[in-house]
Amino acid sequence: MTKFLLKTVYSQLGENCFFFSRDNFFVFFEIEEIVLKDKERDQFFFEVKKRLSNIPKKDFLKYFLRLEKSINSLLKEREISARVSLAGGYLKGDVFYLKTSNKGKIFIKRDDQFGLVVEKDQFGHGKIHKDDFFIFTTSTFIDFLGNFLVFKEKILKKIDNFDNGEVFHPLLESQQEGLFIVKITDIKRDFDFFTDLKLTGITGLNFYFIIKNLISKRKKLLTFTFALVILFGLIWTTITSVRRRNYHLLEKRINQASELITQKLELAQEVVFLNPERASILLDQTKDELEKIKIEVKKSGNNNKKINELEKLVKKTEDDFFRKENIAFEEFFDLSIDNKDASIDKGYLDNGFLFLLDKKNRSIYKLFLRKKSLEKITSEKISQVDLIVGDEENLFLLIKDEGIYQSQNFKLPLRLVIKNEDWGEIIRVDLYNKNLYLLDRKKDEIWKYLKTATGFSNKRSYFNRGEAIDLSNVNSFAIDGSIYLLQKTKILKYTSGNKQEFNINLPVKEFSFDEIFTNKDLEKIYLLDKRREAIFLLSKKGDYLQQFNSPLIGQAKNFFVYDNRIFLILNHKIYQSKK
C-alpha cells in the first residue's frame, strides 16, 4: 500500500506568523490587530509549539477540529488581545482534513486546475492525489500582492518551476504576512531516506548518498575527510550566498522605506500651513516606518548610513514644521550662597519680584530679578506654609488649616488677615489688582477676596450664578484679567465670572500639561510639559506658536516668564534662558 507524505516546498513567515508540523499534522496562523514585542511573541509561539508537540497521535484529528479554540484560549491566558487567522491540515491515510478561520484561506493546485478549497470559518476534507499542491495563507497576503489574479499567477509560476530545482524567492517584501506551500508525495514501503533526500538549491548532488557509499565501500579516511571538506565548503558557500541575498533584500527594503518616508514628508510640507493636524499624522507615519526599518537593520547586524540620514531628515522636518527650538539655560542665582542647605518648594513671580518658599529651613526669599538683590525672612510659622503670593509691598502666606497671613514690606511679624472659612482643598492662590484668588478644587470654586481699606472682604464666588463647573481635574491657573484653568489636556477660560470659548490648537496628538503661566503684561500663554521636557507657547486665542525644549525643563519645580526670559526653579538654583 502506498503511503503519502506532506512535503513543505515553500514558506514565508512574517513576524506575527507561526508554522508547526509533526507527522502530517501541521498548522499555520497569523496574529492580527497587534504587533507583539519579540520576547512576548517568542514566548507565546514557544507555548503553542510545546502544546502541539505533546498531543498523542491518536488524538490528532480530535485536537485538529478544536484547534482555533485552543489557540484563542492560550491568547486569553497570556492576556493578549488579538484575533487569529488560521489555516491548517491533517493528513490521515489518503484523506486530507482542512480547517480555516477568520482570514485564513487554503488553495489547491491539481494538474492544470487551481482553486479555493476552504476559507474563513470553514472545515473540509477529501481524498488527495499524488503531486497535489496545497497553498495555506490569508486574505491579507493576497491583498498585499494586489489581487487574486496576481496571487494565482505568482503561485503557479513558482510551483511549475519547483521540480526544476528553482530556489524560491520571497513573493512579498513584508515583515508581517505569511504563506506556505506543501506538496503531496508518495512513499514506498522500501523507502530509503538517504537515497531520496537531496540538498537542492546548491549543486543538485546527493551528499548523503555520497557519504553512504563512501562508508559502505570503506574508503580510506583521507578520502572521507576530503568529502567532508567539500561538503562543508559547499555549506559555507551556501551560507555566504544566503547572507548576500539577505543583504540585497535589506537594501531594497531600506530604499523602499526611504522613498515612502520622503514622499510623506513632502506631502506634509504641502499641507502643514492649511492642515497642521494632517501634517502631524503624516509625520507620525514616517516615524513609525522609520522605527520599523531600524528594527530590521538592527536584527540584521548591519549599520546603514541611510537610516541615520533618514532620522536627521525626519527630525529636521518636525522641528521646522512645529517651530521646535532647543533652548539653552544658564545659572541665574544660587541660594546656597545664603544657606548651603537651601531647598525651594514653591515660587511666585510678580512684576520682577520672585518669592521662594523654603519650608525645610523655615525661610522665604524675595529676589528682585533686575538687580539680583536678595531679602529673607525666617519664622517657625513658615514651616507650615503651603502656598505663597506677593507683590512689591506685601507677602501672603496660606496655611490651609488656619488661613492667610500677611507680611508687610517683607517684614515680621506675620499677621493673620483671612481665616479659613470652611475651605475645601485649596491648591493654588494668586494675586491680581491687590485682590486674592483661591482655587478650591474640592468645592469647585474660586474664592475671591477683595482688598479693602482695613484688610479684605469676606469670601465670594468668582463665578456668576448659573455657571456650573467641575474643578476636580484642574491642576493650575493663571490670571491676566481673565482666568485660565488648566486641566492637563485643555484650558477653561473665564472672564468676569462667565465661561468663554477657548480651544487649544496643538500639532501633537498626546499632551499633558503640568503648569500654566501668563499675566497682563504677557501676550502669550506658556504651558509646561515635563514629560516632553518642553514649554509650549500659545496665543491668547489658543493658537500654537512655538515649542521650547530642554532637559532642564523636565526637572523644574516651577517656571516663570519675565523680561522675555524663562526662569526655572531647581532645588536651590534658579536658571534663566539665554537670550
N, C-alpha and C positions, 0 to 999 in steps of 0.2 A: 504493500500500500504506500502511496506517495504521501509524504509529509510536506506541509507548506511552512514557509518561513517569511517573516516580515523583515525586509532589509531597508534601513534608512539610507536613502541616496542623496538627500539634501536637507539641510536645516539652516534656518536663520532666526536666531532668538534675540529679541530686544531685552532691555534692562529689566522690564517687568514681566518677562515671559519665562515659562518653566516647561521642561520636557523631561519625561521619565519613561523608561521602557524596561520590561522584565518579562521574559518568557511569552512573547507575543501579546503582552498586556502593556499598553502604553497610554499616556495622557499628555496633552498639551493644553496649557491655559495661559491667559493673559490677564493681568490685573488692570482694571480700568479706573479712571477718575481720580487717581492718586499716584504720585511718584514717591516710592519708598526710598528711604535712605539705604545706602549699601548694606550696612550692618543689619538693619531691620529686615530688608529683603532677603539677605542670605540666611538669616535665622529662620525666617518663615519657610523658604524653599527647603532648607535642611529638614525641618519638621515634617513637611509634606513627603519628602523622599523617605524619611525614616518610617512613616506610617505605611506608605505604599510598599516598602521593602518587607514589612512584617506580615503582609497579607498571605495566608495559606493559599496554595494553588487551587484547592478545591472551592475556595470562596471568591475566586477572581470575578466570575460573572455576577454574583450577588453584590459584591462591592462596586463593580463597574456601574450597575444600574443606579446606585445612590452616590455616585462619585461627586457630583456637584454639591450635594447636601453636606458631604463630609468636608470638602474644601471650605465652604462657607462657614461651617461650624468652627473650623480652625481659625479663620479670619476673625470671627467673633471672639474667640478665646484670647487672641492677641490684640484685641481692641483696634483692629484695622478696618476703617470704614471705606469699603471699596466693593465694586462688583467684579465678578469673574466671568470672562468669556472662555468657554471650554470646547475642545474638540478631542475626542478620544476613541480608541478602538481596542477590541479584544478578539483575537483570532483563536477559535476553538475548532480544531479539525479543518474543514473547508468552509466553515461559516464565520463570517466577519460581522461582529456586533459593533455598531457605530452610535455615538452619542454626541450631541452638541448642546450648548446653552448660550443665551444672550446673543452675542455677535459671532459665535462660532460657526464655521462652515466646513463641510467636507465634500470634495470633488473626486470623481473617478475618471481615469483615462484608460479605456479598454479598446485595444486595436485602434480604429480610427475615430472612435467616439469619445467625447469629452462632455461631462455634465455634472450637475449638482446632485448629491445624494441626500444629505440631510443638512439642516441649518436651524438657527435659533434654538428653541427648546424642543428638540426632536430626538427620537430614538429609532433606529432601524437595524435590520440585519439581512444578510443574503449570502449566497454561495460565491466564492471567489474563483477567478481563473488565473492560471499562471501568467506572469508578466503584466498583471494589473498594476496600475499606479494609483495610489490614493494621496490626495493633497489635503493637508489639515492646516487651516488658517482662520482668520477672522475677517469680517467685512471691512474693518479699519485698514488692514493691509491692502485690500483691493482698492479702497478709496484713495490711498496714498499713491498707488500706481496710476490712478486716473479713472479707469472704469473696468468692467468685466472683460470687454474685448481685449484690452491691453494686457490684462492679467492672463487671460487664456493664451494669447499669442506668446507671451514670455514663458509660461509654464510648458507649453507644447514644445517650444524650441529647446528648452533645457532637457526635457525628457527624451526627445528624439535623438539628441546627441549624447545622451548619457552612456549608452552602451559602447560608444566610440571612445570612451575614456576621457571625455572633456571634463576639466575641472570647473565646478560651479562657481560663478562669481555672484556677489550679492545682487538680488533682484531689486532691492530697495535700500537706499542710503538712509536708514532710520535707526535710531537707538532705542525705539520703544516697541515697534511691532514685530510679529514673528510668523513663521511658516515652516512646515517641514513636509517632505515627500517620502513615502515608503513604496517599495516595490514588492510584489508577491513572487517569491521564488520557490522552486520545489527542492526537496532534499531526499535523495535516495537513502535506503537503509545502510548502504555501504559507503555513505558519505565520508570523505576524508578531509577533515578541517584544514590540514596543512596544504594539501594539493589544490584545494578550492579557493583558499584565501589569497588575495592579491593586494600588493601595495601599489594601488593605482595612483595616477597623477604624478609619478616621478619617472619611472622608466618602463613600467608595464611588466617587468621581470618578476618572477615568483621567488622572493627571497627565502621564504620558509621552505620552499621546495629545494632550493639550492643547499640550504643548511642540512635539510633532512638527508639528501643524497650524500652530502659530504660525510655526515656522521655514519650513515649506513655503509658506506664504502671504506670507512675507517681511513680517511685521508690523513696525511701527516699533520701534526699540529701547526706547522708553518702555513700550510695551505688553508687550514681552517681560520687561522689568525688573519691571513690575508683577506679572506672573505669577510670577516668581521670588520676589518679596516674599511673595506669597500662599503659595507653596509652603513657603518657609522658616518663615513664620508658623505654618502648619499643622504642620510638623515640630516646631517649638518647643512648640506646644500638646500634641503627642503625647508629647514627652519629659517635659513637666511632668506630664501625666496619668499616665505610667508611674511617675514618681518618687513621685507622690501615692499611687498604688496600692501601690507597694513599701513606702512608709512605713506605710500601714494594715496591710499584711501583717506587717510587722515588729512593729508594736504588738500585733497579735493573737498573734504568736509569743511576745512578751515576757509577755503576760498569761497565756498557757498555761503557760509556764515558771514564772512566779511562783506560779500555782496549784499546779503539781506540786511545786515546792520547799517551799511552805508545808505541803502535805499530808504530805510525807515527814518534815519537821521535827516536825510534830505527832505523827506515829506514833512517831518516835524518842523523843520525850518520854515517851510512854506506856510504852515497853519498856526505857528506859535502866537502870532500877534492877534489873529482873529479868533482863534480857538485854543487857548493855552491848556485847557483840560485834555483835548485830543492830543496835543503835543506831548503832554505828560504821559499819556497812555502809550504812545509810540516809543517814548524814551524808556519806559519801564519794560516794554517788549524787547528793546535792544539789549537792555541789561540782562534779561532772562536768557536771551540767545547767547550772549557773551559768556554767561555763567555756565551754560551747558557745554559750550565748546572748550572752556577752560578745564572742566572736569574730564572731558575726553582726552585732552592733551596731557593732563596730569596722569591719567591712567596709563597712557602710552609711554610715559617716562621721557618724553621729548620736551624740549624748550623752544617754542616757536616765537620768533620776533614779531610776527604779525599779530599775535594775541596782545602783546604789550602795546603795540601801536593802536590796536582797536580800543584797548582800555583808556589810553590817553585821549583818543578821539571822542569817546562817549563822555568822559569826564569834562572835557573842554566844552563840548556841546551843551551839557547840562548846566555848567557854570554860566555860559553865555546866555542860554535861554532864560534862566531864572535869576540872573544877576547875583550869583553867589560870589562872595568875596571872603577870602581867608584873611581875617583881621588880626593884626599883631597888638599885643598888650605889653605894657611896661609897668614896673612898680611905681606907684604914686606916693604911698605913705605906708610906714611900718610902725604899728602901735607898740611893738616891743621896745622901742626907744624910751617909752614911758614905763612899760611893765613887760618884762620878758615872758610872763605867763598870760598875756592878754589873749582873749578869745572872743570874737564877736558873735552874738546870737542873732541880733536884728539890726536893721538900719532904717533910716528915714531921711529923705532929702527935701529941702525946701529952699528955693532961691539961693543956692550955693552953700547952704549950711547942711552938713551931713552929720546926723546924730547916730551914735553907735552904742548899742547896749551890750555890756559885758557882765552877765549875771554872776558868773563864777567869781569875779573879783569885785562885785557889788559896785560897779562903776558905769557911768555914762559919759561918752566923749562927744564933744562938739567940735567938728573940724570945718573950718572955713576954707573951701576949696581954692578960692582965688589966691589966698595968701599962704595956704598950708599952715595956718595958725590953729593950735590945739588947746582946748579947755577940757577940764574934767571935774565931775562931782562924784563923791563916793558916799554911800549910805547903806546901812544894813537893809533898809526897805527895798533897795534896788534888786536884791537877790530874789524878790518875789514878783518883780515886774514881768508882764507878759508882752506888752506892746508899747511902743513909744512913737510920738509925733512931736513936731515943734516948728517954730519959726525963729526969726532973729531975736525976739524978745522973750518967748515963753517955751517951756518944755512941758509936755504932758505925758504922764506915765500911767498905763492901765494895768491894774491888778484885778483880775476877773472876779475874785470873791469879795472885793471891797469897793472898788470904784476907780475914779481917775484923780490922780494927784498932779499938782502944778508946781513947777519951779520957775519963779520969775527971774528974768535976766540970768538964767542958768546959775542960780544960787540956791543954797539951802536956807531954811528948811523946806521940806515938801509939804504942801497943803492940800488936803482933800477938797476938791471943788465939785465933784459929781459922785454921788453914791450909787452903788449897784441897785438899780430899780428893777429887780426881777428880770435881769437879762437871761438869755438862754446860753448860746455859745458864741461869744464874740471872737471872731478870727482875724479881723482887720479893723484898723482905725485910721482915719485920715482927717486932715485939717484943711479947710477951704474957706477963704474970706473970714477967718477967725472963728468959724463955726466948726464943731466936731461932728464927725460921721462915724457911727459904729456899725459894722456889718455883723448882724446876728444870724448865723446860719441855721440855728435850731428853730428860731421863731419866724424865719423867712421875712426878716425886717432889716431895714437900715434905720437906726435911731439917729435922729438929728437933734443936736443941742445948739441952740442959737446963743451967740455971745451977747451978754448984757452988760450994763454998767457995773453991776455988782458981781458978775460971775457968768453963769449960764442958765438958760431956761430949763424947764422940765423937758423930758424926752418927748419927741413926737415922731410919728412915722414919716419918712421921706416920701413914701409912695402915696399917690392920691387914692381916694376911696374908690373901690371897684377894680383896682389893679391887682389881679391875682398873680402871684409869683412864687416860684419854688427856688429857694436858695441853697438847698441841701447839697448841690454839686458845685457851688461857687467856691473857688479857692483863692481869688484875688480880685481887687477892684482898684480903679483909678478915677480921679475927678479932674475935669477941665472946665467945669460949668455943667456939663452932662456927666453922668456916672456910667462907667463901663464895668460890667460884671463879667468876669472870666469864668467859664465853665469847661475848662480843659480843651474842648473842641469847638466852642462857639463863644460869642460875646453878646451879651444883652446890653442894650443902651437905653438909658432913661434920661429924660430932660424935664426938669421941673416936676418930677414925680410921675411922668407919663412915659409909657414904653414907646420907643422909636424903632422903625425898621432898620435892621443892621445885619448885613451878611458878610462873612469872611470869604474872600476870593483868593485861594492859595493854589500854587502849581503842584502841590503834593497831595496825595490821597489821604495818607495817615499822618495825623499830627496830634500832639497832646501838650498843651502849654502849662507852664508852672507859675509864671508871673506875668502881669501886665503893668506897663508904666507909660504914663503920659501926664501932661499938665497943661495949664492955659498958655504957657509960653512955648509949647512944642506944637509943631504942625503934623507930627506923626504919632502913631501908636507903636509901641515896642513890645514884643511878645517873646518870652524866654522859653526855650525848649531844651531842657537839659539832656534829654535822651539823644537828640540830634546834635548837641553841642552847638546850638545855633540861636541867634536872635533874629526874628522876622520883623520887618518894618512894613506897616500898613498906612495907607492914608486914613483920614478920619471918616471916610466913606466906606472903609473896609477893603479897598483895593490893594493888592500886593504890590510892593515897591522894590524890596531888596532883601537879601539874607546875608548875615554876617556869621562866619564860622570860626571857632577856636576851641581847642581842648579845655582852656581855662573856663569857658562859658559853662561847660558841663559840670564844673566843680563849684560854681558860685553859689553862695548862700543868698545873696541879694544882688540886684543890679539897679543902676540908676543912670539917667542921661542928663548931662549938663554941659553947656557951652560946646555943643557939637562933639562931645566925647561920651563914651560909655564907660561907666565905672563898675567894677566888680569887687565884691567883698569875699575874701577867702581867709577864714580864720583871723589872724591878726594883721593881715595885709590888705591894702586897697590898691587895685590895679586900674589903669586908665588905658583906653585905646589910643594908639598912636595916630596923630593927625595925618 
